[in-house]
Amino acid sequence: MVVWSHSVVTFFPELTWFNKLQLGNAAVACFFVLSGYLMQWSIRTWYAGRLKNFIVNRYLRIAPPLFLAGIFSIIVHFGLVMMNIPLVGIENISLSVVNKYNAAYTLLSPVFPFNDLLIKMVPAVQESPYTFVRYSWAIFTELIFYWTILLYYVMMQFLPKNMVSFLFYCACIFLGFAGIVSYNNLISDDLVNLIKNIPFISQLQWAPHFLFGVLFVKVNRLSIKSFAGSLPLMITYLLSAIQLSLYAKADFMWVVSIYTLALIAGFSLILSPKKTQNFGLMKLDKATDQLLGGLSYPIYINQYAIALLMISLCGYFSISFAEINVFARTLMFLIFNLIVILLSSYLIKITDTLTDSLRDRIRGQKL
């Protein structure tokens, strides 16, 4: 959904209505919900009593592929500049941001939020911060949520559980609401500027989505069916729907319908007692689920650099998509998606080969 949201309008500029669907933003929102669900389950099972192992494994999963994606994207950016090829990808890029400072910023970003301390030592980065792995903001937001749920379980060891759960819920709702308000400038400038001083407030606007996934585990595990018991989940869903439509600047019913349908379809599969699902010629089982799941992250972090390389080269050779017939463009679109998948799968194998066995040992079992 993310790749299509970026590439369809490039290959088929006449489809002006496609952007209204906001597939990419809906997919990212679903990703945060799924993350909350999976992190809540994993920290309660594999990492029970071993919180350090949880956060170490999260960084082992996120950081190495992101670092390699950074190297790949830096090579693409600098390579095109050296060949005097205009950078015309999914977005137009100023040559001024292709510099060594932003390269350092990109290579340090896998250790977010600790990279902020290192970045402050390089004033030149602050002038024009640009990460060569575009849309990696979602990865940074995810890392913030890992630390948030870790803090929640640390507090559970020292304070009454019900009190911690209540405080955690209220804090997530408040910070999510504050993030929505400040990002969209919904109140006076003075208050917005005050809220923006809260650390990571831009990322925390997505907190309702992550919290929805966390709460869904509780509702599902305890089989809560009463209105009062489901109320926190319903409030969280409503706030997440509002956040998504405001962030995407899209029609509320369109984007929320896609978001909701994707969640229903996804959780219907997750909660189904069947170990194999058949969709015509396609069979979904544990093996294909792990294959697709393993590809989703490298595709997300590498698709921009691949698009930049291919579209910039097309522009250099004066290939205009608008002037090519629909059949040829459809073929080019399919080839583009195939290259994104194949190259991303190759890049993830490089890092997974180094980290898989280590992550299995830290987790205590092989997935």
Secondary structure, DSSP 4 states (H G I P E B T S, - for coil): -HHHHHHHHHH-TT-TTGGGG-HHHHHHHHHHHHHHHHHHHHHHTTTTT-HHHHHHHHHHHHHHHHHHHHHHHHHHHHHHHHTT---BSSSB--GGG-SHHHHHHHHHGGGTTTHHHHHTT-HHHHHS---SSTTTHHHHHHHHHHHHHHHHHHHHTTS-HHHHHHHHHHHHHHHHHHHHHHHTT-S-HHHHHHHTTSTTHHHHTTHHHHHHHHHHHHHHHTT--SHHHHHHHHHHHHHHHHHHHHHHTS-HHHHHHHHHHHHHHHHHHHH-S-S-EEETTEEE-HHHHHHHHHHHHHHHHHHHHHHHHHHHHHHHTT--GGGS-HHHHHHHHHHHHHHHHHHHHHHHHHHHHHHHHHHHHHHTS--
